[in-house]
Structures are given as C-alpha cells and as structure tokens.
C-alpha cells in the first residue's frame, strides 16, 4: 500500500527586483500557498488547492516517497531519506515545500 504524503509550505518568498524587471504590474505573493499550509496527496493525485505548475514539478517526488523509494541518493542531499525539500519553479515568488511520507 502506498503512503500518503504530507506537503507543508515552509516558506514563501518574493523577489521585488526580479518582479520590477520581468513581472506584470502588482504581481504580489503566490496566490495559492501560505507559510504553514499543509496539504495531503495520496501519492498520485494533487491535493485540492495545489498550484498546477508546482504539481508538475513535485509529482514525481511525491510518487517516489509514496512508494517508499528515495528521492535522492542516500546521504547526498538531506539528512533524512524519507523527506524531500523542494521549490516551485516560480523564480519571482518561489514557495518552498517539505514532503514527508506518512508513518
């Protein structure tokens, strides 16, 4: 049986200098996610409210953790092989997520 994956928003950021140069006026912070927000995935489907672009990046890692597989080679990235820390692909207003397989 696959594990459920807890997805926690660790941090939201906004890079004003990049927004001034590249973004539409008054872009603002990410409208989908806030620090401390917790979402759950069954390992295959995106949680309700998840940014679709972020899910495209995150989905393979969610699936691997759900299947009890490593996201990265052991000991090369994080001090715990059962988690993953990743960022959405928005370089102007990135959101940092923690993925954890349910115990």
Helices and strands as residue ranges (DSSP letters): E 5-12, H 16-22, E 38-41, H 52-66, E 83-87, E 95-101
